[in-house]
Amino acid sequence: MKPKIGISEKNLNHSTTLLSNILADEMILYIKTRKFHWNVSGESFMELHKLFQAQYSELEETIDLIAERINKLGANTIGTMNEFVSLTRLKESPATYPSQKDMMKELLTDHERVIIELRKDITELVEKSKDAGTIDFLTGIMEQHESTSWILRRYLK
């Protein structure tokens, strides 16, 4: 049963399509952060191991909230690696195991890319679907990525 919440079916579909792209981005970033958590080594091993764990834990919560938002808007949530890879706007780096500094640079690049894409998505939602709930929801996610980016930039200074 489709929700009757003052948003047309077309606009609901538009919102859930964008949310699926965002979900894919978050999943790829989650997996990459987890990979770096597992593979970090060197002098600051434990500090970065814990930092990456905190970051992937936050991403995990965000992923669940996005999936639930998609369901709240009446759509099914994607859930396979093939779907995530086909919809993501991030790049994976298989079979590479960068240094600590390069791990942080790569994560920073990805978080900043997510911020840029979220800004575009929010603007598109404002203009096309006028889905205030999703706009507010995505603004909060963008702010989380801004905080994580700030932390990573501080490490790289």
C-alpha positions as CSV (number, residue, x, y, z in Angstrom):
1,M,0.0,0.0,0.0
2,K,1.4,3.4,-1.0
3,P,1.6,6.1,1.6
4,K,-0.8,9.0,1.4
5,I,1.3,11.7,2.9
6,G,0.8,14.7,0.5
7,I,3.5,13.7,-2.0
8,S,2.5,12.4,-5.4
9,E,3.5,8.9,-6.4
10,K,5.8,10.3,-9.0
11,N,7.6,12.5,-6.4
12,L,7.8,9.6,-4.0
13,N,9.4,7.5,-6.7
14,H,11.8,10.3,-7.4
15,S,12.8,10.5,-3.7
16,T,13.2,6.8,-3.3
17,T,15.4,6.6,-6.4
18,L,17.7,9.3,-5.0
19,L,17.7,7.6,-1.6
20,S,18.8,4.3,-3.3
21,N,21.8,6.0,-4.8
22,I,22.6,7.5,-1.5
23,L,22.2,4.1,0.2
24,A,24.6,2.7,-2.3
25,D,27.2,5.4,-1.7
26,E,26.9,4.8,2.1
27,M,27.3,1.1,1.7
28,I,30.5,1.4,-0.5
29,L,32.0,3.9,2.0
30,Y,31.0,1.6,4.9
31,I,32.8,-1.4,3.3
32,K,35.8,0.7,2.4
33,T,36.1,2.1,5.9
34,R,35.7,-1.5,7.3
35,K,38.4,-2.7,5.0
36,F,40.8,0.0,6.2
37,H,39.9,-0.8,9.8
38,W,40.9,-4.4,9.2
39,N,44.1,-3.5,7.3
40,V,45.5,-0.5,9.0
41,S,49.0,-0.9,10.4
42,G,51.9,1.1,11.7
43,E,52.7,3.5,14.5
44,S,49.2,4.8,15.0
45,F,47.6,1.4,14.5
46,M,45.3,1.3,17.5
47,E,44.2,5.0,17.2
48,L,43.2,4.6,13.5
49,H,41.8,1.1,14.1
50,K,39.4,2.7,16.6
51,L,38.8,5.8,14.5
52,F,37.8,3.7,11.5
53,Q,35.6,1.5,13.7
54,A,33.7,4.6,15.0
55,Q,33.3,5.8,11.5
56,Y,32.0,2.6,10.1
57,S,29.6,2.2,13.1
58,E,28.2,5.6,12.3
59,L,27.8,4.7,8.7
60,E,26.1,1.5,9.6
61,E,23.4,3.5,11.6
62,T,23.0,5.9,8.7
63,I,22.6,3.0,6.2
64,D,19.8,1.5,8.3
65,L,18.0,4.9,8.6
66,I,18.2,5.4,4.8
67,A,16.8,1.9,4.1
68,E,14.0,2.6,6.5
69,R,13.3,6.0,4.9
70,I,12.9,4.2,1.5
71,N,10.4,1.8,3.1
72,K,8.5,4.7,4.8
73,L,8.1,6.3,1.4
74,G,6.5,3.1,0.0
75,A,9.4,1.5,-1.9
76,N,11.5,-1.6,-1.5
77,T,15.0,-1.2,-0.4
78,I,17.9,-2.6,-2.5
79,G,20.2,-5.0,-0.7
80,T,22.7,-6.8,-2.9
81,M,26.3,-5.9,-3.6
82,N,25.5,-5.8,-7.4
83,E,22.8,-3.2,-6.7
84,F,25.0,-1.1,-4.5
85,V,27.9,-1.2,-7.0
86,S,25.6,-0.3,-9.9
87,L,24.1,2.7,-8.1
88,T,27.1,4.1,-6.2
89,R,28.7,7.4,-7.2
90,L,32.0,6.4,-5.4
91,K,34.9,4.4,-6.7
92,E,36.1,1.2,-5.2
93,S,39.8,0.3,-5.0
94,P,40.0,-3.5,-5.0
95,A,43.2,-5.3,-4.2
96,T,44.9,-2.1,-2.9
97,Y,46.1,-1.7,0.6
98,P,47.2,1.9,1.0
99,S,49.3,3.4,3.8
100,Q,47.7,5.0,6.8
101,K,47.9,8.5,5.3
102,D,46.5,7.3,1.9
103,M,43.7,5.5,3.7
104,M,42.7,8.7,5.3
105,K,43.0,10.7,2.1
106,E,40.8,8.2,0.2
107,L,38.2,8.3,2.9
108,L,38.3,12.1,3.0
109,T,37.9,12.2,-0.8
110,D,34.9,9.8,-0.5
111,H,33.2,11.7,2.3
112,E,33.6,15.0,0.4
113,R,32.2,13.4,-2.7
114,V,29.2,12.2,-0.7
115,I,28.7,15.7,0.6
116,I,28.8,17.2,-2.9
117,E,26.3,14.6,-4.2
118,L,24.0,15.1,-1.2
119,R,24.0,18.9,-1.9
120,K,22.9,18.1,-5.5
121,D,20.3,15.6,-4.3
122,I,18.9,18.0,-1.8
123,T,18.6,20.8,-4.4
124,E,17.0,18.3,-6.8
125,L,14.4,17.3,-4.1
126,V,13.7,20.9,-3.3
127,E,13.0,21.7,-7.0
128,K,11.3,18.5,-8.1
129,S,9.6,16.6,-5.4
130,K,9.3,19.1,-2.5
131,D,9.7,16.2,-0.1
132,A,10.5,18.2,3.0
133,G,11.0,15.1,5.3
134,T,13.6,13.6,3.0
135,I,15.3,17.0,2.5
136,D,15.6,17.5,6.3
137,F,16.8,13.9,6.7
138,L,19.5,14.2,4.0
139,T,20.7,17.5,5.5
140,G,21.4,15.7,8.8
141,I,23.4,13.0,6.9
142,M,25.3,15.6,5.0
143,E,26.3,17.3,8.3
144,Q,27.6,13.9,9.6
145,H,29.8,13.6,6.6
146,E,31.0,17.2,7.1
147,S,32.1,16.3,10.7
148,T,33.8,13.1,9.5
149,S,35.6,15.0,6.8
150,W,36.7,17.7,9.3
151,I,38.2,14.9,11.5
152,L,40.0,13.3,8.6
153,R,41.4,16.7,7.4
154,R,42.7,17.3,10.9
155,Y,44.7,14.0,10.8
156,L,46.1,15.0,7.4
157,K,47.2,18.5,8.4
